[in-house]
Amino acid sequence: MSMRELVVLGTASQVPTRLRNHNGYLLRWDDKGFLFDPGEGTQRQMSLAGVSANSVTHLCLTHFHGDHCLGVPGVVQRMSLDRIPHPVHAHYPASGRDIFARLRHASLFHDVADIREHPVEVDGPVAVGAFGTIEARRLDHSVDSIGYRLVEPDSRRMRPDLLAHHGIRGPAVGELQREGTIRVGSEVIDLDEVSDPRPGQRFAFVMDTRLCDAVYDLADGADMLVIEATFLNEHADLALRHGHLTARQAARVAAACRVRKLVLTHFSQRYGDTQRHLEEAAEVYDGDLVVANDLARIAVPPRLP
């Protein structure tokens, strides 16, 4: 059975707290697993969440501050220990090649995992597969940082009732899907006569950044946007100075970009709880709003008809 959900492994920013681990997010997308920004302690959080290293097919790092990457050594070594049978594709800012190499080989271990590195040099597609396309955009932080966007192509859903009405069955259905038309007797049937549009889904992941055009490009029309909300609006000056967003700014992006589900995360340790983040965001965004907690499972919204 296909599954599309976000498993939240950690929601703290620079300093973890008693209730919040460093960052870590596993997007389960059908048979693929996209692990974003595994911070310190991610391997243990995966165990607590009931997800295995075997589920990871792509490792996506936004940048090389420790709260977004110090979990790489443990996760990679666990992949070797579990002898996962498939390659894992690693994406990260190209300027951090040496840092990734040090993380990848941070200690001695029997290294048998097939980690295939794809350093991101420029904006644009970084991976293409049956899942769709992963795109990257450069963000505005204090170090090189990128955001990610997963775009599934649009398709069509076949209508059994209309196929039967036109006498299309068996191998003819596949031919119609491949060719776009098929002749049945004296009739030529177009694909759109016996199917409905099926919009592809979109997922966006935006971490440490100031507001910039790339944030909006990544979030545009997303079914789910996972975005940092490090500060409250009262500390907007700190957010700007350190290259971060406030909860209100993140919510305004979601509202402007018609995001269906907004997931706020990456909270500063200065806040004892996130109730005010929720209230601040809800003032400007009236969609499906989630303030993330560690070990939460958040479903990607169902497809639009």
C-alpha positions in Angstrom: 0.0 0.0 0.0 1.4 3.4 -0.9 1.9 5.9 1.9 2.7 9.6 1.9 3.5 11.0 5.3 6.1 13.1 7.2 7.7 11.4 10.2 9.0 14.2 12.4 12.2 13.1 14.1 13.2 16.4 15.7 12.0 20.0 15.8 14.6 22.0 17.8 16.9 24.6 16.2 20.5 25.2 17.4 20.1 23.8 20.9 18.0 20.7 21.6 15.7 20.7 24.7 14.3 18.1 27.0 11.3 17.8 24.6 12.8 18.6 21.3 15.6 16.8 19.5 17.7 18.4 16.8 16.2 18.5 13.3 15.2 15.4 11.4 12.4 14.7 8.9 11.6 11.5 7.0 9.2 12.0 4.1 7.7 8.6 3.2 6.6 8.9 -0.4 5.2 5.6 -1.7 8.2 3.3 -1.8 10.8 6.1 -1.4 12.1 7.7 1.8 13.6 11.2 1.8 15.5 12.0 5.0 15.9 15.7 5.4 18.5 17.4 7.7 19.3 14.7 10.2 20.7 16.5 13.2 22.4 14.9 16.2 20.4 12.0 17.7 18.5 11.2 14.5 19.4 7.5 14.6 17.8 7.1 18.0 14.8 9.2 17.0 14.2 6.9 14.0 14.1 3.9 16.4 11.6 5.7 18.6 9.5 6.6 15.6 9.6 3.0 14.3 11.3 3.7 11.0 14.4 2.0 9.8 17.5 3.1 7.9 16.4 0.7 5.2 13.5 3.1 4.4 15.8 5.9 3.4 16.5 6.2 -0.4 17.5 9.9 -0.5 19.5 12.0 2.0 18.8 15.7 1.5 20.8 18.3 3.5 19.9 22.0 3.3 23.2 23.2 4.8 26.0 22.2 7.1 25.2 23.8 10.4 25.3 21.1 13.1 21.6 20.9 13.9 21.0 19.9 10.3 23.8 17.4 9.7 25.4 16.0 12.8 23.2 12.9 12.6 24.7 11.9 9.2 27.5 9.8 10.7 25.2 7.7 12.8 22.6 7.2 10.1 25.2 6.3 7.4 26.9 3.8 9.7 23.5 2.3 10.6 22.9 1.9 6.8 26.1 -0.1 6.6 25.3 -2.1 9.8 21.9 -3.1 8.4 23.3 -3.7 5.0 20.6 -1.9 3.2 20.3 -3.4 -0.3 19.7 -0.2 -2.3 21.7 2.9 -3.1 21.1 6.1 -1.1 21.4 9.3 -3.1 22.9 12.2 -1.0 22.1 15.8 -2.0 23.8 18.8 -0.4 25.2 22.2 -1.2 28.3 21.7 -3.4 30.4 24.0 -1.3 30.2 21.5 1.6 31.8 18.6 -0.2 34.7 18.4 2.3 32.3 18.6 5.3 30.1 15.8 3.9 33.2 13.7 3.4 34.2 14.2 7.1 30.7 13.4 8.3 30.5 10.4 6.0 33.7 9.0 7.5 33.6 10.5 11.0 34.7 7.3 12.7 35.9 3.8 11.9 33.3 1.3 10.7 32.7 -1.4 8.2 31.6 0.8 5.3 29.4 -1.1 2.8 26.5 1.3 2.2 26.2 2.5 -1.4 26.0 6.3 -0.8 25.9 8.2 -4.1 26.7 11.9 -3.8 25.0 14.5 -5.9 26.4 17.9 -4.7 24.0 20.7 -5.7 25.8 23.4 -7.8 22.9 25.4 -9.2 19.2 25.9 -8.9 17.0 23.3 -10.7 16.3 19.6 -10.7 18.6 17.4 -8.7 16.9 14.0 -9.0 14.3 12.5 -11.3 12.4 9.2 -10.8 9.1 7.5 -10.8 8.3 9.7 -7.7 8.7 12.8 -9.8 11.4 15.5 -9.7 13.3 16.9 -6.7 14.2 20.5 -7.3 16.6 22.7 -5.3 16.7 26.5 -4.8 19.4 28.6 -3.1 18.2 30.3 0.1 19.4 33.4 2.0 21.2 32.2 5.2 24.5 32.9 6.8 26.1 30.0 5.0 25.3 28.3 1.7 21.8 26.8 2.1 19.2 25.3 -0.2 15.6 24.3 0.0 13.9 21.3 -1.7 10.7 20.8 -3.6 9.3 17.4 -4.8 7.0 17.7 -7.8 5.0 14.7 -9.0 3.9 15.0 -12.7 0.2 15.4 -13.5 -1.4 12.2 -14.8 -4.9 10.9 -15.6 -7.2 8.4 -13.8 -8.9 5.9 -16.0 -12.7 5.7 -15.7 -13.8 2.0 -15.8 -17.4 3.1 -16.6 -16.4 5.1 -19.6 -13.9 2.5 -20.8 -16.7 -0.1 -20.7 -19.1 2.2 -22.5 -16.7 2.5 -25.4 -15.8 -1.2 -25.3 -12.1 -0.6 -24.4 -10.7 -3.5 -22.3 -7.6 -5.5 -21.7 -4.4 -4.6 -23.6 -6.3 -1.8 -25.4 -6.4 0.2 -22.2 -2.6 0.2 -22.0 -2.4 1.2 -25.7 -4.7 4.1 -25.1 -2.6 5.3 -22.2 0.6 5.1 -24.2 -0.7 6.6 -27.5 -3.4 9.0 -26.3 -5.9 7.7 -28.8 -7.3 4.4 -30.0 -9.6 3.2 -32.7 -12.6 1.1 -31.7 -14.5 0.0 -34.7 -15.3 3.2 -36.6 -14.6 5.5 -33.6 -11.4 7.1 -32.5 -11.4 7.6 -28.7 -9.2 10.2 -27.0 -7.7 9.5 -23.6 -9.4 12.5 -22.1 -12.8 11.0 -23.1 -12.4 8.1 -20.7 -10.3 9.5 -17.9 -10.1 12.4 -15.4 -7.2 14.7 -14.7 -5.1 13.6 -11.7 -3.0 16.5 -10.5 0.5 15.6 -9.2 1.3 16.3 -5.6 3.9 18.8 -4.4 6.0 18.9 -1.2 8.3 21.7 -0.1 11.0 21.8 2.5 12.4 25.2 3.6 14.8 25.5 6.5 17.2 28.3 7.6 16.7 31.4 5.5 15.5 35.0 5.4 12.5 35.8 3.2 13.6 35.7 -0.4 12.1 34.8 -3.8 13.3 31.2 -3.5 11.1 30.6 -0.5 8.0 31.5 -2.5 9.2 29.5 -5.5 9.6 26.4 -3.4 6.3 26.8 -1.6 4.2 27.6 -4.6 1.1 25.4 -4.7 2.5 22.9 -2.3 0.2 20.2 -0.8 2.6 20.3 2.2 5.1 22.9 3.2 7.6 22.1 6.0 9.2 25.4 7.0 11.2 26.8 9.8 9.5 29.2 12.3 12.5 29.7 14.6 11.3 33.0 16.1 8.1 34.8 17.0 7.4 38.1 15.3 8.5 40.1 18.4 12.0 38.8 17.6 11.9 39.6 13.9 15.1 41.6 14.2 16.9 38.5 15.5 15.4 36.4 12.7 16.7 38.9 10.1 20.1 39.2 11.7 20.7 35.4 11.9 19.0 34.4 8.6 15.8 32.9 9.9 12.0 33.2 9.6 9.3 34.0 12.1 6.1 32.0 12.5 4.1 34.9 11.0 6.5 35.2 8.0 6.2 31.4 7.3 2.4 31.6 7.5 2.3 34.5 5.1 4.3 32.5 2.6 1.9 29.6 2.9 -1.1 31.9 2.5 0.4 33.7 -0.6 1.4 30.4 -2.2 -1.9 28.5 -1.6 -0.3 25.8 0.5 -2.8 23.2 1.6 -1.0 22.0 4.8 1.6 24.1 6.6 4.0 22.4 9.1 6.0 24.8 11.3 9.2 23.5 12.9 12.8 24.4 14.0 11.9 26.3 17.1 14.4 28.3 19.2 15.1 27.1 22.7 14.1 30.5 24.0 10.4 29.5 23.8 9.1 27.2 26.5 6.2 26.1 24.3 4.9 26.8 20.8 1.3 28.0 21.5 2.2 31.5 20.4 3.7 30.2 17.2 0.4 28.5 16.5 -1.6 31.7 17.3 0.7 34.0 15.3 0.5 31.8 12.2 -3.2 31.3 12.5 -3.7 35.1 12.2 -2.6 35.1 8.6 -3.1 31.5 7.4 -6.5 29.8 7.5 -5.5 26.4 6.0 -4.5 23.2 7.7 -1.9 24.3 10.2 0.4 22.0 12.2 3.0 23.0 14.8 5.3 20.0 14.7 6.3 17.9 17.7 9.0 15.2 17.9 7.9 11.8 16.7 4.6 13.1 15.1 3.4 11.5 11.9 1.7 14.0 9.6 -0.1 12.8 6.5 0.3 14.5 3.2 -3.2 15.8 2.2 -5.2 13.5 0.0 -5.0 14.2 -3.7 -7.2 17.0 -5.1 -9.9 15.6 -7.4 
